[in-house]
Every structure is written in structure tokens, then in C-alpha cells.
């Protein structure tokens, strides 16, 4: 058994245990159910004034911009110092890395004007090592915020959960780095630890101050969220391929899907519909399941993903199943067991078909389709079979 497999297995076990212990507590916190209000108290438990925080989408865009800036500088560095040849790096890496546009006129022009070019050596691997953690955490924060700003405040606004997520992700990233051992590995792992130490308090503060009213989770609201989930996931996949794997040359081919994802996120930013009417028990239960699933998978998500490919798949699958079952431990799903059970076979079948729709370069692309198809199908079926509970009339006198 390799060191990488041992570390990933440890991350799977530790992060799953942390999620099962910490996420339910965070969901029971007051911020899980209400928007932040003015509080003149000081200290770490102060709930800030709503509207003064930064939306996680803005943070995600900023980190993404830095990743692409690094790509431009890296390409220029390769041209200026290594004649456009990344072979000195790629011989340590698997295939699928460093398709940089070193022959593009703009890159060559930038390279010609690059001052002290050897100072840009850290653009190869080191900068990516620092930015990967804030990228994935702000992407997850964006998904949480799109479903419920209060959910973001309750989860990544929890010091214990935020620290556990950063620790788990850093351990997994470090384990993968060690498995791809190269002359920069020790530097990269050190940089990742530093990134975790800096990212955690900054993201914690941003999550606690997350602005925005609660979003509707009726049928249209849940369908909107599944579209947003697909859109954020698509952008993450595009950035991973073209920036984090140093394949900037792939970007033109992936611009259409990135543009579509951005259009979806832009169109769904604001919900201008009137206040929500009552929803049926099945739809309410599905919304609860989505909240609990996102909260519970916050910490172990990355460990489970890499556990399925780098270590012992059965252990990772068991951890994922246990975490999913924990999401069901709530009164809403129990009260709506019948409509949920009726919708489950079709939803799971649709997810399976989406997973195997066609062969993808990255397995995460197929997984993303399934993750969006499952709740979307369940939402539509519950809309057909669910009926809101009638309002109770107050007794006279």
C-alpha cells in the first residue's frame, strides 16, 4: 500500500467522522435558520449586519482570475526561460498536463516584455498549490449560497467545520502531491499548508457575513438550484482543465460551455418571484435533504472523490453511503417517506443514465451530470404527486 493511499484513506475516515460529528451541530445553530441581524456585541460569535459581506461568487471569480493570470505568466515564463518546452516538468507528471499556448503571438509578446523572467519560476506548480484550496472552497461556498445563504453561514461560518474542511482538503491535495513526487513536492506541500492557514479564517469571516435573503425552495426554486449546481460544477471543471492542469490551450474549445454556465448563474442570481406559498411535504423534505447533504459532504467530499480513484474505492463508497444516510436523519424525510420513495427509482435511474450518457475525459463531468439529474428529476416528480398540506384553521375563541 502506498503512502498516498494510506493518507487518502485516513482523510476519508477522519473527514467522514468529522462531518457526522460537526455538521449536525452546525445545522442546529441559530444562523442555520435565519438571516444575520444587527448585533452590537463584539467577539467571534457576533453576527454581522446583512449586506456588508461579499458574495462567494465574487470571491470565486477573484481566485479564478488569479489562476488565469498565473497561466499567462507561466506560459510567458516557459517561452522566455525554457524555449516554450515544459518537458522539465511534464516528465514527473501523468499525461494531460501543460498544454500551454506558448506559440501564441500574445504570449510571445508578453514573454518578450517579462522583466527578470526567472523570478516567475513559481508560476509553475507553486502558485497553483496556493490557489487550489481557496478555489474549491469558494466554489463549494457558492453552491451553498445559491441554495441558502443561511446554510453557508451555518457551515463554512462554523470555525470547526471550516477548519475541518480545509484540513481534509489539504491532506488530500498533499497526498496526491506526494504521489506525483517531483523536485517541487516539498515546496508545494508547504505552500498548501500555508494556504490552508490563510484561507480558513478569511473564508470563515466571509461566510459569516454572507449577504442575501433566503431563497425559495419550492419546485421552481429547486429546479433553479439544480441548474446552478450544474453551472458551478461546469465552471469548476473548465478551470481545472484549463488552469489548474496548465492546459490554457484548451480554453477556446471550452468557452461555449463556460459561457452557458455563466449565463445560467447570471440569470438565476435574483429570485424576483413573490413570497413562497406552502409546499408539499415531499418538496419540503427534498429541500431539507439537499441542505443536509451539502452540509454533511462539505468536509469529506474531496477525500471521497480521491478515495474512489487513488486508494480503496469500497472504503470511500461506504463513507459516502454513511454520509448520505445521515442526511436522511431528519423529521422532514421521515414524514414524507412515501412521496420520496415513489420518486426515488425514477430519479436514481435518470442519474444513472446521465452518469453513463457518454465517455468523458474527466469522470467528474459525468458525476456532475448525475448530481444535477437526480434532484431535478425528483423535484419534477414531487411537483406532480405532492400536495401542500392544507392550512390549519385557528379555533374560534
N, C-alpha and C positions, 0 to 999 in steps of 0.2 A: 504494500500500500504506500503511495507516495505521500510526501508532506502536504502537497496541495489537497489531495483527497481527505486527509485527516483534518486539515484546517477547515475545509468546506463542510465536512460532516459536523465538526464542532460548532461551526456557525449555524448550521441547520438546527441542531439540538438546542443550543443556547438561545438563539433568536426566537425559536418557537416557544420555549419556556417563558422567555421574557414577554412575548406578545400575549400569551394566555394569562400571565400574571398582571401585566400593566395595562393592557388595552381596556379590559372591562372597568377598571378603576377610572381610567381617563374618561370613558363614556358616561360614567355616573357623575362626573364633575359638573358643577353649575354651567360652565361655558359650553358644555355639550348640548345644552337645550335652549340657550338664549344668546342674543347678540350682546356685545360688550356695552357696558354702560359707564357713565362718568363715575369715577371713584377717586376721591381726593387722597386716599391713603397712598403711602409710598411702600416700596419694597417689592419683592419678586412676585407677590400674589396680586398686585394691583392690576385691575382690568382697564385697559386704556379706552380713551374716547373713540367711538366708532368713526371711521372715515379718515383717520390720521395715519393709518398703516399703508403699506404698499401691497398691491395685489401680487400674488405669487406669479401670475403671468408676466408681470414686469420684471421680476427677478429672473425668471426663466429666460426671458428674451435677452436680458443683460449678460447672463452667463453664456448663452448661445452665441451672442455677438463676440464675446471674448474668445470662444473656441474657434470661430471662423477667422478672427483677426490672427490668432496663433497659426492657423493653417496658411494664411497668406505669407506671414513672416517665415514660417517653416519652409515653404516652397522656395521663397527667395533665398533663404539660407542654404538650402540644398544646391541651388543653382550657383550661388556665389562661391561656396566653400568646397562643394563636392561635385561640381560639374553637373548637377541635376541627378546624380546617381545616389539612391538611398540604400544601395546594397550593403553598406557597412552596418545598417540597422536590420534590414529585412532578413539577413541570414540567421538572425536569432528568433524570428517571428514566424508564425504559420502563414499560409497564403491568405490573400485578401487584405493586405495592408499596403499603404504607401503608394496609391495610385494618384500621385500629385501632378498637377498641371505645370510641370517645370518647363515645358516648351511654349507655354502661352506668352504672347508678347507683353501682356500686363505684368506677369510675374517676372519676366526677364528685365523689364523696365524698373520694377521695384528692387530687384536684386542689384541692378547697376547703381542704385542710389542708397543702398543699405549701408549705413555707417558702422564701422567696426563689426563686420559680419560675424566674426567668431563669437562675439558676445551673445548671438542669437542661438547658440547651440542648445540651450534649454528648451527651445520650441519643439525639439524632438523628444517626445515621451514625457519630459518633466512637467511642462505646463499642463498637458493633458491629465497627468496624475493628480495635479492640484484641483483641476476644474471638474473632474468627473463626478465626484461626490456632490458638490452643490448642484450640478446639472440634474442628476437623477432625483435628488431630494426636492428640488424646486418643481420638477415635473410631477412628482407624486403630490406635492402640495397643491399644484394647480388642479389636479383631478379631485382632491378633497374639497377644495374651494368651490369647484364647479358643482359639486353635489350639495355641499352645505358649508358655508363659512364657519358656522359654529363647530362643525366636525373638524375642520382644520385647526381651530383654536383649541379644541379639546385634545387633539392627538399630537401634532407637532408643536402645539403650545404647552405640552406637558414636558417638563425637564427630563423626567425618567424615560418617556417614550422617545423623545428626540435624541437623547444620548444613546439609547439602546439601538435605534435605527442607524445612527452614524457609526457606532461601534461595529455593528453587524456588517454593514456595507463595506466599511474599511477593512475588516478582517477578510471578507470575501475578495475584494479587489486586491488586497495584499497577497492572498493565497494564489490568485491567478497570476499576479506578477511573478511570484516565486516559481510557479510552474513554467513560466516563459523566461527563465533566468538569462540575464544578459549583463553586460558591463554597467548598466544603469539601474539595475534592480534595487540595490540598497538605497540609492538616492530616491527612486520612485516610491518605495515603501515609506521612507522617512517623510517624503513630501505628502503622501496620503494621510499619514498620522497628523501632520501639521494642519492639513486641510480640514480634517475632522474636528480638531481642536478649535479652529477658527469658524468653521461653518455652523457648528451646533448652536453656539449662543446667538449668532446672527439670525439663523433661521428660527430659533425659538422666539426671539423678540418679534420677528416679522409675523410669525404665525399667531402670536398672542394679540397682535394689533391688526389682524386681518380685517379689512373693511368689507362692507356689503351686507344687505339684509338676507334673511333666509330665502332660499329658492324653493319654488313649488315642487312637490314630489307626487303630483298626480300623474295620470297616464302621459300627457304631453311632456310634463317635466322629466319623467324617467326616460322617455324616448329622446328628449333633448340631451340628457346626460349621457346616454349610450353613444350618441353621435359625438359628444365632446370627448368621451373616453377614447373613441377611435381616433379622433383628431389629435389629441395629445400624444397618444401612442404612436401614431404615424410620424409626427414631428420628431419624436424621440428616436425612432428607427432611422429616419433620414439623417439626423445629426450624428447618430452613432456611425452610420456607414460613411458619411462624407467628411466628418470632422474628427471624431474620436478614434477612428481607424485610419485616419490620414488618407482618405480617398476623395479629396476635393474634386478630382476629375470626374467623379460620378455625379456631382451635383446637378449639372444641366439635365441629365436624364431623370432626375428625381424631383425637379422643380414642379411639375404639374401636380403630383400628389401632395407635395408640401403646400402649394398654393391652395389646393382644395381644403386641406386641413386648416389652414389659416382662415380661409373664408368661413368654414363651419364655426370656428371659435369666435370669430368676429361677429357673425350673425346671431350667435346664441349668448353673447355676453350679458345682455339685459333681458329680463323677463318682464315684458310690459303688460302682461295679462292681469285682469282683476284678481283680488284675493281669492285664495283657493276655496273651493267648496269641499264638502266632505268626500272622501274617497272610500272605496270598499275595503274590507278587511284584507283581501289578498294584495291589493296595491299598496296598502299601508305596510303590510308585512314585507313585501318586496323592497320597499324603500328602506325599511329597518335593516333588512339583510344586507343591502348594499352598503349602508353606513357601517355596520358591524364588520363586514368582510374587509372593507378598505382599512378600517382601524386595526383589525387583527393581523392583516397581512403587511402592514406598514414595516414592521421590523424584519420578518423572515422572508419577504418577497424575493430579494436578490439571492439569499442563501439557498432557497428552494430552487430557484431557476438554475443556478450553477450546480446545485446538488444533483439535478436531473442529468447533467452532462459531464461533470468533472469528477464526481465522487460515486456515491451509491444511490442510484435512482429510487430504489424501494424505500430507503430511509427518507429521502426528500418527498416522495409521494405520500408516505404515511404522515409526515409532518404537515403537508398541505391539507390532507384529508382531516386530520385532527383540528387544524385551524378552521377549516370550513364548517366542521360540525359545531365548533364553539360559537360560530356566528349564528347558528340556529337556536342557541340557548337564550331565548328571549320570549316574553309572553305573546308578542305580535305573531311570530311564525307559528306558535303553538295554537293560537286561536284561529288562524287561517290555514290550518294544515290541509283541509280538503281542497280549496282552490289552488293552493301551491302544488299539491301532489298531482292535481289534474293538469296543471301547466308544465310540470317538470319534464315528462317524457318528450314532448314536442320541443321544449327549449333545449334539452340536452342533445336531442337528435340534430337540431339546427346547428348547435355549437360544434358537434362532431363533423357535420358536413362542411361547415366553414373552416374547420381545422384542416381538413383534407381536400379543400377545394382545388388546390394545385400545389406543385412543389415550389417552395420559396427558398431564396438564397439564405435567409436567416429564419430559423424556426420561430423566433419571436413574432414575426409577421403573421404567421398562421395562428399563433396563440392569441394575438391581438384580435383577429377576426372572430375567433371563438368567444373571447371575453366580451365583445360587443354584441355578438349574435344572441348569446344566451339571455341576458337581461332584456334585450329588445323583444325577443320572441315571447318571453314570459310576460312582459308588460302588455303586449298586444292581446295575448290570450286572456289575461286577467281583465282587460278592458271589456272583453266580450262576455265574460262569465261573472264578473264581480259586480256587486250592487252595494252602494253606500248604505250603511246602517241608518234606519230612519231616526230622525231627531226625537229625543225623548221630550215629551211634554211635561212641563212642571205641573204638579198637582195644584189645584186651586186652594187657596188658603194656606 
